[in-house]
């Protein structure tokens, strides 16, 4: 489990990185985006959970009402996880162009190789948004069937656990996309490369996911996670076998 713990340490280290003087100005926009989205998302979430509670009670026959004490916590965890991931995805979609710059500056601060891009700013923005939509599509294709299976008694528990695993994995892939994307790797290439160190990535993703559930802290999770992912890549890239996975020119 050393790899899992190491991934978690990289996630937590991102908070100290964003406090460095050279990094603070790149954190302002992602911070404002997260602040506005989580305030709005929190208001909506409270209303949705109340409606969900009413719907769940009405759905079960009276003689099976005792099942709500088992189903409700699992379904609530699943629902909250999906909503939080949805708002985090939206925040990342809006902040993607800024996150790419943040990852670039963080890599330079940590002694990584400089990234040179000849694309104009508008092209960088389009590439960033396209990447976020690609990640979202990859997640939804797999999450929606698992979400439906989670509603079926008997297999619901296993489907919920599978969905949590998928969400944690996607959190890690999503944030590692910024430093790896800056180095010219496509999302498909990233999945192949990062799949070599699953426990390391799961430790990072699980830590970031838990941090998004903590009030106040979740406002600065996005820039901290970008810096943490960059630190992970700069520190651990020698552990990945890059033969045959050439950056896009």
Buried (B, 14 or more C-beta within 10 A) or exposed (E): EEBBEBBBBBBBBBBEBBEEEEBEEBBEBBBEBBBEBBEEBBEEBEEBEEEBBEEBEEEBEEEEEEEBEEBBEBBBEBBBBBBBBBBBBBBBBBBBBBBBBBBBBBBBBBEBEEBEEEEEEEEBBEBBBEBBEBBBEBBEEBBEEBBEBBBEEEEBEEBBBBBBBBBBBBBBBBBBBBBBBBBEBBBEBBBBBBEEBBBBBBBBBBBBBBBBEEEEEBBBBBBBBBBBBBBBBBBBBEEBEBEEBEEEE
